[in-house]
Amino acid sequence: MIHHIQDSNTRTNTFVGTVLTIFVNIQLEDLIQTIILAAVGAIVSFLVSIALKVFKNKFFH
């Protein structure tokens, strides 16, 4: 039982350490670029969904 608790603590600490290391090493420019690309991707996805809906209603209704 104790081995299981230590193993769980080790995994948790390793995960948290990895996340913190990644967080500290992220550059502001990379973060801004990621936010912009995510926003562009969401907008394009939304517009394609609307276009496909219009296309379906126009030709298959």
Secondary structure as GFF3:
##gff-version 3
##sequence-region A 1 61
A	DSSP	alpha_helix	2	25	.	.	.	ID=ss1
A	DSSP	alpha_helix	28	59	.	.	.	ID=ss2
###
